[in-house]
Amino acid sequence: MDEYDSFYQTSILPELRRLEKQRRRTVQNIIMLGALAIAGGLAAIFHGPLSAVTGWDESHLFVAAAASGFAAAALIFHLRSRMRREIKWALVAPTCRFLGLDYSLDGKGFPLERFKKARILPHHDVATLQDRIRGKQDDIDFELCEASLKRRVERTDGKGQTRSELRTLFQGLLLIYSFPKAFRGRTLVVPDKTWLGNRLAGLGLGERVRLEDLHFEKLYEVFSNDQVEARYLLTPVFMERLTALADRLGTRRGLSFAFADRDLLIAFNSGATHFEGGSLFRPLERPERAKALMQELTLIHDLIDHLDLTNRTGI
């Protein structure tokens, strides 16, 4: 951290200070546009009474109010997205570079299909990937990406009108670690008594694996096309590590694992965004931003140590 503090002071903080003026202008514009969006929405809702008071054509008033509200909301989204990209390039990208990590703002090239093939993600219609990070530690190659997965659902209101909307099913991190022990089959570890476990049970992706650790059995369901190999991978010690990892991250139902194609795949449904570099409504110079970011990034390395992935014999 001492080395990073020095790097932060010389290579990151000057750029954050330069961006601070832009951040303030952006926040001011967002606040003004937010007021316009609210006014436009209210005018669209109460266009009838407004038309009677102003004498304007009711239909024209509704269209103008709705259009102004939508336009303001679209501009807010654009301004927020642009400012967040600027902050990431000023803070997240150089911090990753300092840690020896390869960082990409978007998720282009990330092998999402591997997670789909492993069946540890919910069925979705829209996938948004960002913040792809790659690196290596003690001969363990790893990469991860933040993912937001949504499914289109139909809703019917009280008037019988049906509309389509997107529902978020997964918001979190997808991680891939090279696994030290050789294997050929596929073994899945999913939270017990969830839609995922129930779905896998009926897909013929392998048999349920019964393990000796009763505590682990209460938390997770294991499926594999090779019972012997599954027990070879999920030793009592490794199962303890997986359970402890879930406890550390504060979620047991939000973690799923797949041993596939010589790698360990982890889907961490945290329900939160990651690597954002802090709130848009707080000064950029605050050191808490860098500290929080470092905690998120060091978690990637901590997982290797926590799961003891460099141990090729004792897992």
Secondary structure, 3 states (H helix, E strand, C coil): CHHHHHHHHHHHHHHHHHHHHHHHHHHHHHHHHHHHHHHHHHHHHCHHHHHHHHCCCHHHHHHHHHHHHHHHHHHHHHHHHHHHHHHHHHHHHHHHHHCCCEEEEECCCCCHHHHHHHCCCCCCCEEEEEEEEEEEECCEEEEEEEEEEEEEEEEECCCCCEEEEEEEEEEEEEEEEECCCCCCCCEEEEECCCHHHHHHHCCCCCEECCCCCHHHHHHEEEEECCHHHHHHHCCHHHHHHHHHHHHHHCCCCCEEEEEECCEEEEEECCCCCCCCCCCCCCCCCCHHHHHHHHHHHHHHHHHHHHCCCCCCCCC
